[in-house]
Amino acid sequence: MAIFPKEYEIPTGKRTFKYRFFEILPGLCSWSIILLPIVLSILDPTSLYVAIFILFFMMGWFYRAVGMAFRTIQGYLRMRQSEKIPWNLWLSHLESPEESIDDLRSYTNMTKEDTIHLDNLESYISDSELSDLKPSDLVQLIIVPMWKESYEVVKPTIESIAGSDYNPKQVYLVIAYEARGGDLPKSTAKRLINEYQDVFGFVATTEHELLPDEVIGKGGNVTWAARQMLPVFKKRKIEPSRVIVTTLDADNRVHKNYLAHLAYSYILTKDRKHKSYQPLAIYTNNIWDVPAPMRVLAVGNSFFTITQSVRPHLLRNFSSHAQSLDALIETDFWSVRTVVEDGHQFWRSYFAFGGNHQVIPIYSPTYQDAVLSDNYRTTLKDQFTQVRRWAYGASDIAYIANLGLRSKKSRVVPFWDITFKFIRLVDTHVSWATVALLLLLAARIPLMIGPSANKSIVAHQLPVIASYAQSLAMIGLFISIFLSLKLLPKRPERYKKHRSIFMLLQWLLLPFTSIIYGSLAALNSQTRLMIGKYLDKFDLTHKGIKK
């Protein structure tokens, strides 16, 4: 078994010149793009150059907006279709595939999905790489890390696992709490384990003490929990390749099909060790309770995971995800040196396996909480903290440049593959930081900056052109509004019908949320990287449901 190289770890302490350059790069690009319209307006009174810049920007943005609207619909339909599939029944067919094939062929009205399933069964029989694992031999290890979440928050998560359409005796549950959290998480974890000890195949709690070189975050906790399970599997003679590991945040509630869907996909995937599995993250658990700005963000974040799922070449780990235990052992589990261990896990695996790593979409969702604290002001602040942490994924740019952009002799991944991935990652984070600000302000900058621009026809036409482009893009917004209503869970009885009206009016806040919780949060993270003020602490975002 390969040993995870130390050079593949995120560095601590002083960085090399190359590493620092690429830490600075995303922020440098973002600030340069934001300031460019101002500089061009000052240097060119006719506003011609800034007009060219803005027109190219608008065309690129419009193209992406149309593509995102299309992929949102596509991903949403796949999610709804996945919910209708009897995954556990299909999984049982893999136990006796020959008999199941005969039964399926006798169907008079086979659906498209039945045909795909039939093909999968035939592949399973003919390919020894697939048929070496039966559903009954698979173990699903689920790790639920805790900090100070209450019993009321974590209980529905465990209940959703227990209520899944899947054999609970094949589920090994670990509730991993932090020692620094005090007595509350410990007592909550013990209480839940006592309640569910007869439900699952194995239950346990683990207590994580912060170790040297670990940042305060989830990575150290889940890594510690996974390591504590190795002796258990060894004692029970369970091979790591038979174990698929899912990490679930304390507020995550899996769809009843998730475990069966994951098991089915895992068993029927070739080269399983070099794959990870990404369910859809849908932030609707407490959507009726949170303030309007948080609702807009929750829906937007849900749609982002949906659109990414239909682009497997760009799909990365985010929030809850799954990976085989043998792969985790070879990558030394998750990084303990970053607050974004979920997204970083893709790159960690990518380099550990020489570029042979891919994320497989699972269209069965995990339902998650939107940010909700004790009061409105704290909720707004916590939401900014959460998005800033997500945007800190820009720190991976320096990581992959350091390991991937090397000479042929020392590079372990394919050159064009890592180059493409690097460019897309930079583009993603720079767009995150710039698009909302440029959409709102760029076309008006010439008139705001240069007095002589008042005489320029070009300068006066820019806001008009921008307005036309934004009006056309409203089609995408209407699609988002329509689908957001379809995603809503049933309105709680404590709210009257007029609450539904605010689910429409909330979209008037989109410009505000896009700038504050989009551009400014991303710029905050990128600027921190520029000046070397690293995020070395996972700031807990409060989540809950009103009663």
Secondary structure, 3 states (H helix, E strand, C coil): CCCCCHHHCCCCCCCCHHHHHHHHHHHHHHHHHHHHHHHHHHHCCCCHHHHHHHHHHHHHHHHHHHHHHHHHHHHHHHHHHHHHCCHHHHHHHCCCHHHHHHHHHCCCCCCHHHHHHHHHHHHHHHCHHHHCCCHHHCEEEEEEEECCCCHHHHHHHHHHHHCCCCCHHHEEEEEEEEHHHCHHHHHHHHHHHHHHCCCCCEEEEEEECCCCCCCECHHHHHHHHHHHHHHHHHHCCCCHHHEEEEECCCCCEECCCHHHHHHHHHHCCCCHHHEEEEEEEECCCCCCCCCHHHHHHHHHHHHHHHHHHCCCCCCCCCCCEEEEHHHHHHCCCCCCCCCCHHHHHHHHHHHHCCCCCEEEEEEEEEECCCECCCCHHHHHHHHHHHHHHHHHHHHHHHHHHHHHCCCCCCCCCCHHHHHHHHHHHHHHHHHHHHHHHHHHHHHHHHHHHCHHHHHCHHHHHHHHHHHHHHHHHHHHHHHHHHHHHHHCCCCCCCCCCCHHHHHHHHHHHHHHHHHHHHHHHHHHHHHHHHHCCCCCECCCCCECCCC
